[in-house]
Amino acid sequence: MSVGRVTLVGAGPGDPGLLTVRGREALESADLVLYDRLGTAELLRLCRDDAELVSAAKAPGRVAMTQEQINDALVAGAEAGRYVVRLKGGDPFVFGRGGEEVETLVGRGIAVEVVPGITSAIAAPAYAGIPVTHRGVSTSFTVVTGHEDPTKAATQTDWDALARVPGTLVLLMGMGRIEAIRDALIAGGRPPDQPAACIQRGTTPGHRSVRASLRDLPDRIADAGLGPPAIVIIGDVAGLDPDWAWFEQRPLLGRSVVVTRARAQASELTARLRALGAEVIEAPAIRVEALPPTPEVARACEELHEYELVVFTSANGVDGMFDALASHGGDARAFDRGATVVAAGPATAARLARHGLRADIVPERFVAEGVLEALVDEPLEGRRVLIPQAAAARPVLAEGLRARGAEVQTLDLYATRTEPIEVADIDRALTADYLTFTAGSTVRSFVSALGDRAAEAVDGPRVVSIGPITSAAARDAGLVVHAEADPHDIPGL
């Protein structure tokens, strides 16, 4: 068996969007991933389903694996012919012990690649609006670990020398010794009134910061209840305009929002919420499952050109229809040019456009009743209508069209299935600030997953619904709907 290889990947400071492109490629290809505690949770979703994920987490007073065990696991994985990724918070070579891991691997003749990550030393201040350098204020910055005790004679850190170094001082892992470090720096010559700041969980939804003088910083940290992981900035840059703190101005910073949408479809909502600063808790209550092909589907694909009106009620229906067409050798050209194509909302219309088909009608209300209103002036008597839809879809649309004389064919292409939710995700969901629902099926499946704990949701997070049908399902389940999107789509939500 040929020897595998190891890639050390810097996960960055916590915001999953700061992972490098090369880091993503490595995670997507890995057979084995050994990951750290900080800044890695969201990134593990990039891994293959069959990849082995092993926690190498270290926390104060708790160690999942010692450094020696991590080194041994990396060697063993590579010698077994596997592609191993060591996912490390921040940058592998900035207080990350990456050098020790590379030394071990190279010593065993194993090929190593190092993918740098964005260190919190520059990322956290940037998110707090503090540039570590700024023309006329600071032309250099120094990064130092505070993990050592500055009162010990054996310390390697020369705090007197650091106190005299001009520019910005960035302190990592120093929260447990902040008072002693403050005293050492002031004793070494740093002005007591020099601006300073502390940033907790920088770049993440848990981002919080305080600013004060160097003298007062420990007291401000204590008053604000800040704790690790956090970094400290000491220097005149910490006294620049606090309005530069762009990340701290995001409206949902510090708020948690539960997304119950199917995981494969949650990305747009999740991305929009994160852009507003929210912590997103993905607790998918359903999954979308394509139904096996049926003679009815085959016949509809063959006779598609004979339908005069085709109504798509969801993006899933669009994908299902085009998947069925593709399996029969067809594509958008199968739609007769004289057919009227209806999309029940802009998201459905956008999905049609991706498949090369333009919607002729998009109703103002993105529900079945809205479709019927949009077709009020369309002559329907005797016209053949096709509705690609979910199994067990509401019959309102089909019945309304039949009442006006249309020959309606519904085509069940997919089904929504209840997805089990982990107990830990339920715990987080019930203590979140907001609980979002994008369909009645997500409501029913989520409440079902709660089981005996369903009552906790009534007085728990504020419930936000995408539209009236979903709101009705939530109320039927005993929930209080605090807000309803207008318009009834993901941007509205």
N, C-alpha and C positions, 0 to 999 in steps of 0.2 A: 504494500500500500504506500502510495506517495504521501509525503509529509504535507500537511495543509499550511495555512498561513494565518496571520493575526493582524487585524487592523485596530489600532487605538483610535476611537472616535470621540472628539470633544462634543458633548451634548449641548454646550452653551449654557447660559445662565438661568434658564427656566422657561422662557418663552419658546415654545416649540417651533415658531416661525423663524428662529434664529439659527437653526441647524443648517449646516452647509449642504450644498448639493451633493458633494462627494460623500458626506456623512450619511445622507439619505440612501445613496446608492449602496453603500456598504451594508446598512441595516437591511435593505431589501434583499440582499444576496446571502446573508449570513446563515450558517447552519446552527451556530451556537452563539448566544449573546450573554455576556456577563455584564450586568448593569449596576450602576451606583444608585443611591437613594435619591439624590437631588437632581431635578431637572431632566428626568428620563422617562417618567410614566407615560406621557403622551406619545413619546417617540417609539415606544415598543409596539404601537399599532402598525408601524411601518414594516415590521418583521413578517416573514412568511408564516403561514399558519402552522407549518411543520417545524419551524425553528424552535430549538430548545432555549428557554429563557431562564437564566439563573441569577438570583439576587446576590450581589456582593456588597450589600449595603452596610455602611458604617454609620452609627449615630452615637451621640454621647452616652456612654455606659452600655452600649449594645453593638455587637459586631456579628454580622451574618457569616462573614469569612475573614480570616486574617489575611494580611498581605501575602504571606507565604502560601496560603491555600489558594489565593487568587492566581499567583504566579504558577503554581502547580497545575491548576485547572486550565490555564491558557496553554501551557506546554502539552498537557494530556490531550486537549482537544485538537491541537494542531498535529500532534504526532499520530492521532487517529485518522488523519487525512481530512479533517473538517476545516471549513472557513469560519474562523472565530472572530467575533467583534467584541472588543472591550469598550463598553459605552460608559464614558466618564463625565461627570458634571463639569461644566466650564471648559477649560482647556487641559489636555492631558499633562502638559509640562508646566502648568502654573499651579504649584502646590497640589498637584494631583497624583504624585508618586508614579507618573507615567515613565519617568526615567528608570525606575527600578524594574518595571515590567519589561521595558525594552531591553535592558541589560540582561535580564534572565533569558529572554527569548533569543536574542542574538547569541548568547553563550551556548544555547542548545542548537544553534544552526537553523533556526526557524525564521522564515521571511516575515518582516514586519513593515507595516505602513502606519504612519501617524497622520491623522486628519485633525488639524487644529480646530478648536472651538472658540467661540467668543467668550472671553473671561468676564466674570461679573465685575472685575476691577474697573472695566471701562463701560460695560453695558448698564449696570445698575445706576451709576451716576448719570449716564446719558438719558435714561428713562425718567430720572428725577430732575432733568434739566440742568445738570451740573457738568460742564465740560472739564475733563481732567487737565486739559491745557487750554489757554485762551490768550491770544496776543495781548501783551501789556499787563497780564495778570499772573500767568504761570507759563513758563516755557519748558517745563519738565514735570514728570510725575514719577513717583517711586512706589512700588508695590511691595508690601511686607506682610508676613504672617504674624499674627498676634498670638499664635498657639503656645509660644514659649512664655514663661513667667519672667518678666523683666527684672524682678527682684533677685533672681537666682544668679549666683556668681558664674555659673556654667553656661549662661545663655549665649547663643551665637549672635543675637541681635544687639547691635550697638545703638541704643536709643539716644545716647548723647550725640553721636554722629548724625543720626537721622533727624534729630531736632535742628541741627545746623544746616541740613541740606535745603536749599531753596526749592520752591515749587510745591506741588501737591503731593501729599502723602496719602496713599490708599492702604487701608488696613483690612486684611481679610482674617477671618476666624479669631477675632479678638474680643468678642462680646463678654466673655467670662473674665477678662482682665482689663476692661476698659478704664477703670479708675486708676489702676497701677500704671497703665500705659500713659494715660493723661498726665499723671504726676511725673513720670520719667521724662516725657517730652518737654513739659514746662521747666523741669529742673535743668534740662539740657539747653534751654534757650528759646523754645517755641513761645511766642507771645500768648498769654492766657486768654486774651480777647480775640485771638485769630478765629475766623469763621470755621465752622465744622458742621458735619452732617452725618446722620446715620440712616441707612436705607435697609429695610427688612424685606426679604423675599423679592428683591428687585427684578423687574421685567415680568412678574407674574401677577395674577389677580390679587394676590396677598400683599402686593407692594404697599409699603407705608414708609414714611420718612419724617425725620425731625431735623431742624437746623438750630444751632445755638453756637455760643462761643466754645472754644476748646475747654475752658474752665467749667462751663455749665453743662457740657454735653452729657456726661454720665447721668446727671439728675434728670435731664430732659428725656433721655432714653428710658429711665425708670418710670417717670411720670406717664409716658406714652405706652408703657408695657411692651416695648420692642424687645425681641429676642432673636437668637440665631434661627436660620442663617441670615446674617446681616453683614454689611460692610460699613466702614467708617471712612469719611473723607475729611481731611484736615488741610486747610489752605484757603487762600483768598477766593478761589473759584466757588467755594461753598457759600460765599456771601453775595454772589450775583443774583440777579432778579429772580425771585421765586416763581414768577409767572412763566418762566421758561420750562417749568415742570409739566410738559405736555401730556405725559402718561397719566399723571395724577388728576388731570382735568377730564378724563373720560367718565361719562355719566354712570356707568355700571361698575366702576372699580370698587372692589370690596364686596360686591354682590354675587351670589351664586344662583345659577339658573339651570334647571333640569330640562334636558331635551329627551323626550320620549319617542321621537321619530325613529324609524328603522335606521340602523347604523349606516347602511349604504346610502341613505338619503339625507343624513343629518348634517353633512359637511357645510352646506350653504348657511343654514341657521346657526350652526356652531361658529363658523367663521365670522358671521355678522355680530354675534354676541361677544365674541372675543375682541373684535375690533372696538366694541364699546367698553371694554375693560372687564367684562364679566368672567367669573370662574364658571366654566361649563361642565356640568355633570351629565355625561351621556348615560342614560338608563333606557336603552331601546326596549320598548314594550312589545314591538311587533317586528316581524321580518316579512319581506315581500318575496313570494315564491311563485315562480312561473308554473302554470298548470300544464300537464301533459297534452300533447296535440290530440285533437279530436276531429272527426269527420266534418263537424260544423265549421271548425276553423279552416280546414283545407278548402271547403266549399266557398267560404267567404273570400279567401285569398284568390281563388280562381274566378269568382264572380264580382270582384271588387269594382271593376269598371261599370257594373250595372247599377251600383248604388248612386243615388242622386244627392244624398246627404250623409255625411259621416261626422259623428259627434264624438270627440275625445274629451273625456271628463277628468283625466289625470295624466301626468307625465308617465306614470307606470303603464297606462293603457297605450300610450304612444309607443313606448319601447316594446311592449308585448306585441303590438300589431306589426311593427317593422321586423321584429324577430321572426314572427310567423311568416311574413312575406319573404324574408331572406331564406328561410328553410324551404320555400317553394320556388326559389330562384327569382324572386321579385324584389322591387324597391319602390321608390316614390312614383316611378312612372306607371305603376299599376293603377293609380288614381286617375279616373277619367277627368279630363279638363273641365267638363261641365258640372262635376260634382261640387257641392258646397261643403267646405270643411269648417267645422266649428271646434274651437278650443275653449274649454270651460274657464280659462284664466290665462294670464300672461306667462306663467311658468309652463303650462301645457303648450301654449303657442311657441314658446322658446324651444321646447323640446322637439316640436314638429319641425321648426326651422333647422335644427341640427340634423334632421333626417332629410332635409331638402324639400320640405313641404310648407307652404304658407297658409296660415289660417285665414279664412275669409271673414269669419265672425268671431269676436271675443266679447262676451257679455260684460256688462258693467258689474253685475253681481256674480261671484265665482262659485255658484251653487247650481243645482239642477233647476231650481225655480228661475234663476237668472238666465239659463239657457233657453227655457221656454219663453221668457219675456223677450229675449233677443230675436226669437224666431216668430214673433207674433204676426209679422207682415209677410212671412214666407208662405206660399201655397204648399200645403202638405198632403192634400187629398190624393191618395193613390201613389205617393212617392215612396221609393224604397230607402229606408234609413238604416244605417249600421252604427251600433254603439259598442266599441271595444271597451271593456270594463272589468272591474273586479268581480269575482264570485261573491254572491250575496250583496251586491250593490243595491242601494235604495231604488225602488221601482218608480219613483216619482217621474223621472224623465221619460222613460219608455211609455208609461201609462199616459202621460200628458200628450205625447206625440201621437199615440194610437187614438186618443180621444179626438184628435183633429184629422183622422183619416189616414195617417201614415202607416205604411207596412214596415214595422220595426223588427230588426234582428239584433238582439243583444249577443255579444260574444264574450264569454268569460275567459280571460287570458291569464289572470293571475289571482292569487289569494293572499290575504294577510293572515299570518299565523302568529299566535301568542309566543313571545320570546321570554324565557325565564330570566329573571333579574336577580343578580347576586345580592345576598343579604347586605353586604357592605354598601352596595349602590343604593339599596332601599334606605338604609340608615342615612346616607348622605342626602338622598332626595327629600326625605321627610324633614330635614333640618335646613333645607335650602331656602333662599328668599323667594324664588319664583319657580313654578311648575308649568311647563308649556305643553300644549296638546295641539297637534296638527290634523287630527282626524278622530272621528268617533271610535274607530278601532283602537287607537292608542289609549284613549280613555278607558275603554272596557278592559283591555289587556293589562294596563297598568294597575287598575284597581283590583283586578283578579290576582295579579302577582303579589299585591299587598296582603291578601288573605285576611287574617285576624287583625292586621294592623291598619286596615282601611280607614278606621275611625280617626287615626292620627293625621290623615291627610286633610280632614275637614278643617281642623284648626292649625294646619301646618303652613306650607308655602302659599303664597298668593298664586291663584290659578289664572293663567292667561291662555285664551283660546284663539284659534285662527279664524273661526267664523261661527255663524249661528247653529249649524248642524252639530258641530263639535261642542259648542256650548250646551246645547240641549242634551247631548250624551253625558256631559260632565254633571249637569244638574240631575239627570236621571240616576247617576251613580252616587248622588248625595253630596257632591262637591259644590262649593260656592265659587262662581266664576267672577273674578275681580275685574277682568278686562277682556275685551274682545277686539281682535285686529280689524282695522278698517284702512285699506281694503283687506279682503280675506286671503292674504297670501303671505309668503315668508317675509318680504320687506315690510308688510303691514304689521306682522307679528313683532 
